Amino acid sequence: MVKKFLKERLGTIILFVIVIVFLIWGYFSIQKARSNAITYNEDYEVPEGSVDFTIPGEYVSVAKTDRLELFYNEAKGAIQVKDLESGYLWKGICDDEVYDLGTGSVNGLWRAYLQSSITITYNNLKKRDSGSKKEYVGRECGSIETEYITNGVAVTYGFLTPGIYVTVEYVLEDDQFVVRIPVDKIREETIFAVTTIELLPYFGASRSDAVEDGYLFYPDGSGAITTYAKANTRPSDVTSATYYTYTNKNVNFTNLWQSDQYDRYTAAMPVFGIKNGDSAFLAAFTENGENAGVTVFPSGYVVDLNHAGFEVYVRNTYNVNMYSMSTSIDASVTGGTVERVDKTLIPEDREIRYFFLNGEEANYSGMANVYREYLLENNMLSNVISEGDEMPLALNLLMGTTKEGMIFDEYIAMTDFEQVQEIMKRLKEQGVSDMEVVLRAWMKGYDDYENWGPASQLGGTSGLKDLNQYLASVEGINTYLENCFMFANSDTSGIDEKKDVVYDGLNLEVSASDFDGTNYYIMNPLAVYNRNKKFLDKLEKYDILGVAYDDVGQYAYADCNELAPYLKSETVTQLREVLGSTESTGRNIAVLGANQYVYSYADYLYRLREDNYGLVITDYEVPFVQMVVSGLIPYSTEGAGNLAYDLQVQKLKWIEHGSLPYFYLTYESALNLRDTNHDTLFSSTYADWESIVVDTYKEFQENFSCVYGEQMIRHDILTDDVKCLEYSNGVRVYINYGDEEITAQGVTVPAKDYVVVRGGEQ
């Protein structure tokens, strides 16, 4: 009877079970949504404002050291810093001396902006797709509360209509001007949530005609400057630029895979500087600068002022593609993107330090020197070059690749492990005593982001073992197996495509699909750490080989994966733990790229940028990154000698940046790389380049061993074609990129050549 009943009602029972399951799922989904919902105060009433910006106020001294004096104006909530050595006064906002605020070219909004110590950008949480709004202290700030603290002042700026209150601390410490934003002193009283704070956007701003020698320095590529003197030569539609710390503000595959999108807008160091005549400063984000950006505004961008500053991102934001998405019962959106924001603030206090420079030190070289010292003093930069170390040759060796076929892909062996040894032996025999060698694409499954398994076509595990034994028998050859732990695809073994990948704020995987249906993923930072740990376990038998990281020095991102969420700063910490776990095994570490957080672990940095993207606002490229690490960590730049259009010019580039001579080679003919992903490596055959490599190394050994392990303390642009370097031991190097001989500072430099001056003698 029961069986008959169940049989007759089977469909109904199944439907009932499905309904119950959906109800349970729906209940827990609602509870989860409620727990993640953004709450706000419905009873907030806008208080009456108490600020009158027509009152000029008075700047009074609130702190003083042997070097600096800090002044504060209660009426405007503004600061000024006086350099007591030079007498130069750095103003936090613009007054009529800096810029004529009464001119007709400045409307009310820009007048307010010029007189704002901070600005805020915020979103309406009830209308999350309505876009953001911006408010200025000089116009919308209705209250300014002042608290005098040790060595400075804490100012709370109240934006009354949105109900947002931000406290900024201005203090003097160790002869530095320090600005802090405590996260617990950001208050939000209404439906509005602050996302960005622009901090001191006009600190040190100057008209081009007010300063005889001035420029803005910013972290584009290796470093860039925009000079005041060339303001009149730029196009009329001058643009600004923003450089995000370590990775673009919103992470996606377009930003990471397309170097033009990624490198153009990212900064390896969270720094910028301003030079006004014989006075200058370097501003550096010294605590939790991962969620920050450097903004650069040259003269001609609305107003004729040169200025730069930091944007502080206090909330994670993410873009939502709006394709036929319903926004209400009777409305929909069919295109474009909107910005969504997290419900909570990023729980981090922020700190920025300003280092002041005068006279001969008031330039980007002085900025690099003071920043190098700060990183060294705070154990953020290691010195791995010992006294007496020989300058090495930098080599990248491509081991193998694949060529797509109609049915099966063909593996192309370009340099097997035995051939690696042969190259090293031949170089050693010809006098190349020291090398930094990175082995690329050495493992099977390289295209699928596999991290272990030496390709059998290259000699397999026995070939790798023989190479390890050879390296143990010689000195001076640091060899690294390059790997990539931050990316995977649907064919990568051991990857959980839900747990191990990065999610955005919409709880969607950050992924991309190839035409053949292969999915590509960015890895969760914990998964990166675990993959590296498994790799080190596999590598344990090969004790001499080091590890080269293709990705760790280039990318840092936030992850909203609920199983292992990471703030961007937490990702940086995890990546440092990746490097630390490798360091603990006693292995050497090579890192591609130059993100600042790797400096305390890297034994060798490779493929550093040797230029910038040359935006229309940029006048000169400068080797700022290289100056900071010079003499401490050996490094090579991205320009390979065998791929240069003119090897002599490439040599001059290496010399100007203090780089090791670098070649990217293969043992087999480069013709084998046609129709592969490495076909840009069009001239790499070792036999063709051997004599040139050896001669180049010997040239650098003879002329630049005297500065290996010395800091580059000065870089001067004497003309567009002539540069001069000075090292900490007094050696100077003159470089002439021009087509004609030139005499500079009493030194005659042949066309497309260089001259090394030791102790006053060439």
Secondary structure, DSSP 8 states (H G I E B T S, - for coil): -HHHHHHHTHHHHHHHHHHHHHHHHHHHHHHHHHHH-----TT---------TTS---EEEEEE-SSEEEEEETTTTEEEEEETTT--EEESS--TTTS-TTSTTS-HHHHHHHT-SEEEEEEESSSTTS-EEEEEHHHHEEEEEEEEETTEEEEEEEETTTTEEEEEEEEEETTEEEEEE-GGGEEE-SSEEEEEEEE-TTTT-B-GGG-SSEEEEE-STT-EEEESTTGGGS-SS---EEEEESS-SS--HHHHH-HHHHHHTEESSSEEEEEETTEEEEEEEEES-SSEEEEEE-TTSSSS-BEEEEEEE-S-EEEEE-SSEEEETTEEE-S-EEEEE-SS-----EEEEEEEEEGGG-SHHHHHHHHHHHHHHTT-S-----TT----EEEEEE-EEEE--SSS-EEEESS-HHHHHHHHHHHHHTT---EEEEEES-BTTGGGT----B-GGGTHHHHHHHHHHHHHHSSSEEEEEEE--SEEETTSTT--TTTSB-B-TTS-B-EEE-TTS-EEEEB-HHHHHHHHHHHHHHHTT--S-EEEESSTTT----B--TTS-B-HHHHHHHHHHHHHHHHTTT--EEEES--GGGTTT-SEEEEE--S----TT--EE--HHHHHHTTTS-EEES--GGG-S-HHHHHHHHHHTT---EEEEBSS-GGGGTTSTTTT--S-BHHHHHHHHHHHHHHHHHHHGGGTTS-EEEEEESSSSEEEEEETTS-EEEEE-SSS-EEETTEEE-TTEEEEEBTTB-
